[in-house]
Amino acid sequence: MSERLQGIETFVAAVEAGSFSLAAERQRLTRSAVGKAIARLEHRLGTRLFHRTTRSQRLTDDGQLYYERCRRVLAELEEADAALEAGRSEPVGRLRLSMPELLGRRCVAPLLLELGREHAGLSLEVSFNDRRVDLLEERIDLALRVGPLADSALLAARPLGRQWMGVYAAPSYLARQPQPSSLDELLAQRARHSYIAYARDGGVKPWLFNDASGRAFDFEIATRFACDSLEVVADAGVAGLGLVRLPTWLAAQSRANGTLVHLFDEAQPYGYELNAVWPQARLMPLRLRVVIDRLVQRLPGLLEPR
C-alpha cells in the first residue's frame, strides 16, 4: 500500500511540476525514479496517464480524471494529518518554507533554529530565494512575502511587520558629494548623486518614499550600479559607489562600524509590508502554528529601525 501511495504522490507531483525533472527535484528523487514510478502506475492501471514527447508532456483524458481524484485523496489525507496534529501538545512533522534570501538568512533562520532546538519532532525544509513561489503547485507550507498581497481565496496570511527603509552612503562617497540632510534636499540634489539599486524581475525599481501626508511616491533613479542581490547592493554602498536605499535592519551593522552613514530621518518612513502566507485550510497543523506564532512574536522587533 505504501508503494501504491508513493506512486500516486509522484504522479501528482509530476503533473503539478510540469516535468519529471522538476518533480524529481521537489521529491528529492532522480528523474529515472520518477519515470519508473509513473510507468509502474500506468502498468497497474492499464492505461497511459501522459502523452510524452522529447519536448513536452501532457495528461491523457484518463490521466486528467485520475489526477483530479488523486488530488482530492491527498488533500483529505493532509486534512486528516492536520486534524490529528491539532490535538497534540508538541509539534511534529515536516514543514516546507520559502522566504527572501537575505531576510531569511539574517533574520528568520535564527528563529527557526531556536524552534528546531526546542521541538525535536519538528522538521524544517527551508528555501532561501527571492523568487515568488506558487505555494500550491510547489507544495510549500509557509512563505514570507514582501510587498502588497494579491487577493486570494486559496491563501491565508498574517502580518509580520514592515521592512523599514533608509538612505545611506559611505563616508568616502560623502567626502566627494554633498550630504542631503532631508528628503527635500535629496530631491533638490537628485542630479548630483550616483545611485545604487536593487534590480529584480528584469528591471530596476524606483525608490519609494512617503510624502508629508503619508502617500507613497516614486523616486526615479539613474543607477550607477544595479544588482539582484541585496547583499551586494549593500556592499556597493559601503564601497562608495553612490547613495543606497536599504532596509534598516540590513544597514544597522554598517552604521555601527562607521562604514555607512544614515543620511536623514524621514518624517513618514516608508516600509514594505511583510506577511506570512500559507495555503488556506480548515485546520492549521500545530507545527505550522508554532512557526507562525514565533515569527509574529519576534520578527517585527528585528525589523524596527535602529
Protein Blocks (a to p, Z undefined) as FASTA:
>chain_A
ZZmmmmmmmmmmmmmnopaklmmmmnopafklmmmmmmmmmmmnopafbdcdfkbccddf
klmmmmmmmmmmmmmmmmmmmmmmmmpcbdgdjddddddfklmmmmmmmmmmmmmmmmmk
bccdddddfbdcdfklnopabdcdedjddddfkbccddebjadddddddfklmmmpccdf
bfklmmmmmmmpccddddeehiacddddddfkopacddddddfbdcfbfklmmmmmmnon
accdddfklmmmmmmnopaccfbdcfbacdddddddddddfbdcfklmmmmmmmmmmmmm
mmpcZZ
